[in-house]
Amino acid sequence: MRNSERTKVKHLLESGVAGTDVTAMGWVRTKRGNKSVSFIALNDGSTINNIQVVLDMNVFTEDQLKDITTGACIGVRGKLVESPGSGQRVEIQGSYIELFGAADATTYPLQKKGHSMEFLREIAHLRPRTNTFGAVLRMRHAMAFAIHKYFNERGFFYIHTPIITSSDAEGAGAMFRVTTLDVDNLPRTEEGQINWAEDFFGKEASLTVSGQLEGELAAMALSEIYTFGPTFRAENSNTPRHLAEFWMIEPEMAFYDIQDNMDLAEDFLKYLIRYALENCKDDLEFLNSMYDKELIDRLKFVVENKFERLPYTKAIEILEKVDQKWEFPVFWGADLQSEHERYLVEKHFKKPVILTDYPKDIKAFYMKQNDDGKTVRAMDVLFPKIGEIIGGSQREEIYDKLISRIHELHIPEKDVWWYLETRKFGSAPHSGFGLGFERLLLFVTGMGNIRDVIPFPRTPKNCEF
């Protein structure tokens, strides 16, 4: 059998013509039967739905089928016929089977249903074969495709920003170091410091935490760009919301002010969620029934409601009046936590929220300063269930203000000289934001742990595959 003969299960179930000869290939989900007939549920990953293969035991022998067990990979030739049973329109009456790869029934770890998420994370190399992770990975693909489609249709250019960098865009300091130095025999300066001049790049280098700063450089020439790539944080956080390696979408737009930025963020999110509703129906219905009974309703809720917009100061006033004990205290100048963000979305406004004009002391150096001297033109988009899903701002385009803020925060000027030069030569008002891809996937799949929306999660003490 060759792939050129194969029809994907998705196409057989959706548009296959009964009475035609077909070839299908995939993995056995279940096998059952009696002395007269055997039934195989076959799945090739193209859809969450299996196609049933019916084998007449007058044509096949038990010995021919003994190695065809759950997990085995097979090819089937036969006739596509109308299915007398409920749940599917057609099935395959098999006439020939080829075993590509057996799966030992005594050791295959997915023989039974109902495995815990924790167990499946331990076998990340096999979990895509489950219904749950097949659905999640198909939706991950659909969302990635929709992101590129959205920006391409609007004239944005896709920019590849560096993964290895010498700048800490967020000022957080939690970065993975990249070096070729012998860690057992590090070169030292006379003062006893590591001599990075002898390293591969001649300076200290790390994995990027964001492509934003480099994205801004491209926007100052191409007007509207976006990045979509892996980012890294060396935070020792074992929570359902943190990964050490994750993917970020970061558009940067020349000539956009904070209002334009908010308009784009709202339109972008609604487009992605609408795309999921229209193109991932089977997977969404499965996840809705198995994991989150409110998933589809919540997706529709976001698409159908205009996002509420208000300044951070007003949000603090609302939260301070709430007769509720917060885990984290609420006061002007506090960095809002998920409990505060979700209250605003789910209980007070009952719609997605965009907060703006945050205190400058809790935001990054590059955000445009307001005339009050206390706040910056930041924006955070808040969603039900997860809180912040997008963070962004209008960027500070005035050189004197930017350099003053850099000095105020003791950021070495030599590390960001190239960034400052864009404010010297043809500076322009500009804005941008960052959307964590896995955060988006948590929302559109209803999964409860961010480790379950990425194929191979990287977390503290976990780098197995």
N, C-alpha and C positions, 0 to 999 in steps of 0.2 A: 504494500500500500504506500502511496505517496501523498504528500500534502495537496498536490494539484487535484486529486480526486475528492478531497474533503469538502464538506459543507459544514459550517459552524452550527452548533446546536441552536443558537439564537435565531439564525435564519431558517432552520428547519421548523422551529416552533412557530415563528411569525409568518413565514411566507412560503414554506415548503408545500409542494403540490402532491397531494395523495395520489398514489399509483406510480410514482417515479422511483427509479433505482437511485439509492444514495449511499454515500460513505460518510461515517462520522468517526471521530477520534476523540478520546478523552480519558477521564479517570472514573473508575467505578465508585459510586457513592454507596450503593447497596445492591445486594443480590439476594433474591429469594425465589422460591418455586417449589415444585414437586416433581414426581417422576414423569409427568407429561409436558410440563412447560417451566421455563425459567424466565425471571424478569430481572433486568439489570437497569438501574438508574445511572445514566451516563451524563457527566458534566465536563465541559471543556473550558470553563471559565468565561465564556463569552456572555453568559447570562446566569442569573441566580437559579434559573429553572433547569431541571434535568429533563432529558428525553428518555422515555422508556424504550428499552430494547427487549423484544419478546423472542425467545428462542424455543423452537419446537424440539422437544427431546427425542423425537423420531429422527431428527436430522443431526443432532449433536449427541455426544455421549458424555457421561459424567466425567470420564477421564479427560476429555477435551476441555472441560470447564473447571476442573479442580483448582487450577491456579488463578482463576478469575475471581478474586476476592476484593473486599473493600480496600480501596487504595491502589489497586492494579491499574495499569495504563493499557488500553486496548484500542484497536481499530475494528469497526463493524461495517460490513456491507449488507445491504438488504433493501427491502421495499418500504417506502414511506406509505403508511396506511392511516385511515381515520381511526382514532382511538375510541373504543367502546366505553372506556372508563372516564370518570370525571377528572377535571384538573388540567387536561391537555387536549389539544385538538388532534394531534397526530402522534404516532409512535412508529418505531422501526421493527419490521419483521425480519430478524437477522437470518442471513443465509451463509455468512462466512465471518469468522472472528480471528483476529491476529493479536496475540499477546505481545505488547512492546516491553513491558516491565512488570514483573510480579511484585506483590507487597506481602511479606510474611504476615499472616493473620495473627500469629502469636506475639509479634513485636511492634506492629504498626500502631503508633500511638493514637490514631484517630479512629479506631475501630468503633468506639462508642460515642454517643452524643452527650452533650451537657458538661463539657470540660469548662473549668474556670478560666477566666481571663488570665490569671496569674500563671496557670499551667501553660496556656497557649503562648504566653510571652517567652517561656523557656524553650519552646520549639518554634521560634519565629520562622525557621526555614520550611516548616510544614503548614503553619497556620493559614496561609493563603488558600489552602484547599477547603477550609471550612466555609459554610455559607456566609457567616458574619464577615470574615476578612476578605472573601471574594467581593462582597458588596462594598466594603470600605475601599478596597483598592480600585474597583471600577469607578467609584465616586471620586476618588482622589484624581484619577485620570481625567474624568469629566470636568472637574473644577479647574485643573491645570489647563486643559484645552480652552475652557471658557474664558480664563484670564487672558490668555494670548489673543483669543478671538476679540474680546472686548477692546483691548488696547489697539490692536491692529486696525479694527474698523474705525477707530477714532484718530488715526494718524500718529499714534505714539510709536517711538522706536525702542526696540528691545536692546538694552545695553548689558554686556557682561562685565560686571565689576569684579575686582580682584578678591580671591579667597585668602591669599596671603597678603598681609598688610602690616604697616608699621604704625598705623593710627588707631586709636581707640575712639570710635565715633561717638559712643554714648558716655564716655568718661567713667564707665563703671569699673574698669580695671580687671574684670573677670574674664580673662582671655587665655586661650591655649597657646603656649609658646611653640614656635617652629624653629628648629635649630639642627645643624649638622655637627655641632660641637660634641666632643667626647664628654659625656656627663660624668665619667669617672676621672677625667683629667681636664677640667675646665681651665682655659687660659685666664690669667688674672692681670689686672692693672697694678701699678705700684701701690695704689690705695686699697687693693684687695678685692676690687669689684670685678665681676665677669667682664672680660674684654670682648665685647660684641664685634669689634672691628675685625676680629679673626673669624667671625662666623660667615656663612655663605653669602648673606646679603650685606655684610659689613655693618650691620646694625641689628638691634633687637627686632624680631618679627613675630607675628602671631596670626592665628586664624581670625577672620573678620567677624565682628559682631553686627555689622550692617554695611550695606552697599550705598547708603544714602549720600555720604559726602562726595564720593566719586560720581554718583548719579547726578548730583547738583552740577558738577563740572560739565557733564554732557548736556544737561538742560540749558546751560548758558551758550550752547551752540546749536542744538537741535530743537529747542523750545519745549518739546514734550517727550519724555522718555520714561521707561520703567525698567526695573531690575526684577529678576525672579531667580533666586539662587539660595544655596545653603548658607546658613550663618551659625555661629558657635558661641556658647556661653559656658565658661568654666565655673558655674555656680554649683555648690554642693547642695542641690535642692531635690529631695525625693518627694515630690508632690505630684498629684494627677494633672498638673498644669505646666510642668517644666520638663524640658529636654535640653541636653547638652548640644545636640545638633538638630536644627530645624530649618525650615524654608521660609523666606520672606519675599513679599511682593512690595516693591517700593517705587511708586511713580514720583517723578519730580517735574514740575511744570513752570516754565518761565511765564511771567506776566499774570500769574494767578495770585489773587489775594486770599485771605482766609475764607471768605464767603465762597469763592470759586472752588476752593479746596474741599469745603464741606459738601458742596453740590456734587462734585465728582465722587467723593467717598460714598455718599448715599446712593447715587445712581449705580455705581460700581457694585456695591453689595446687593442691591435689589436685582441687578442683572444676573449676578452669579446664582442667587437663590432661585430666581425664576428659571434659570437654565437647569438647575437641579430638578425642580418640580416637573419641568417639561421633558427632560431627557433621561432621568434616572428613576422612573416610576416604579419599576419592579423592586429595585434595591431599596428605595425609600419605604415602600409598603412593607417589605420584610423587616427593616430596622424599626419601623413604627410599631409593628406587631410584636416584635421580640424584645426590644430594648427601651423604647420611649413612646408611650401611647399618645403623647402630645406633639411628637416631632413634626408631622406634616402640618398640623394646625399652627405650630409656632413659625414654621417657614412662611406660611401664607400670611400670618400676622405681620411679619416684617415687610413683606412685599406690599401689603395693602395699606400700610400706615405711613404717613409722612413723619419723618423723624423730628422729635422735639429738639429745639436748640435753645440753650440758655448758658449764661456765664457761670463759671465755677463758683463765684461769690453767691449767686442766687441759689445754687444747689446746696451750698453749705447752710444757708439760711433755712432751707426746707428741711434738711437732715437734722439740724439742731432743734427743730420744733417737734420732731417725731418722739412719741412716748414709747421708746424702745431702748433696751440696753444693747449698745454696740460692743462687739469684741474689741474693735479699735476706735479710740475716741475721735469725735468729730470736732474740728475747729478750723478756722481760716488759717491756711498754711499747711494743713495735713494733706498727705498724699492719699487720695481716696482708695479704699479697698473694695474688693468684690462685693462685700455685703452692702456697702453704701451704693455702689453702682447699680446693683440688682434691685435695690429698693426703689430707686428713682425710675427704673425701667418697668419693673413688674407691678409695683404697688401705687406709686404716685402718679406717673404719667400714663402708664399702661401702653407704652409704645417705645420704640428705640429712641435713644437720647444722644445728642451731641453736646458735650460740654466744651466751653471755650474760655480763653483768658485766665489761665492758671497762674498762680504765684510763680515768679521767675526762679525762686530759690529751689523749687522742686522739679524744674524742667531743664533741658539741655541748653548748652551755651549758644547754639546756633539759632534759637527761636527769636522771632522779631519782638523787640521790646515795645510795649505800649507806652503812651505818653504819661501814664500815672507813675512810672518808675517802679512799679511793684509787680506788674503782671506782664505776661507775654502772650502772643497770639498762637497759643497751642490749641489743639482740639483732640478730644477722645470720643470715639463712637462706642456707645454702650448698648449691649444686646441682652435680651432675656437669657437667663440660665448661666451665661458665662461672664457677664460684665464687659470689660473693655475688649473690643475686637480690632479696632484701628486706633493708632496714635499718630498724630501729625502736627504740622504747624505751618504758618507762613515763616519763611526763613529771613533772618536779618541780612538785608542787602547793603546796609550802610557800613562802610569800612570802620569808621571811628567808633561806632557803637559796638561792632563785633570785636574789635581789638580790645576795647575797654572791658568787655565781658570776659574775654579770654584771660586777660591779666587778672581780673577779679577772682577767677576760679583757678589761677596758678597753672594754666595749661601751657606747656612749653611752646613758645611761638615757632621754634624751629620744626616742631612736629606738624604744624598746620600751615606753613608758609604758602604752600600751593593752594590751599583753600582760601586763604586771605587774598591771594592775587586775583581771584575772580571778582572780588569787590573793588579792586583797583582798576581793572580793565573792562569797561563796558558792563558794569553791574546792572542788574534788573530785579524788580520785584519778582519773587518766586515762592512757590509752596510745594509741599509734598506730604506723603504719609506712608506708614508701613502697616501692612496687613500680614499677620502671622498665618501662614498657610495651614498649619495644623490647628490653630484656633478656629479658623473658618471650617475646617473639616469636623472638628468637635461639634460645631453648631449644626452643620447640615446632615451629619450622620446620627446625632443623638448619643454618641458614645460618651462614656463618663470619664475616660482616662486618655490623656494625650498620647500615651505610649501605644494606644490601640488604633491610631489613625496614621501611623507612619510604618513602613515595612519593617525596618530594623531600628528600634529605638536605642538611642545613645543616652545613657543616664549614669550617675555615679556608680562605679563598680560593675558596669554592664557594657561590654564591647565584645560580645561573643562572636558575632557573625561578620 
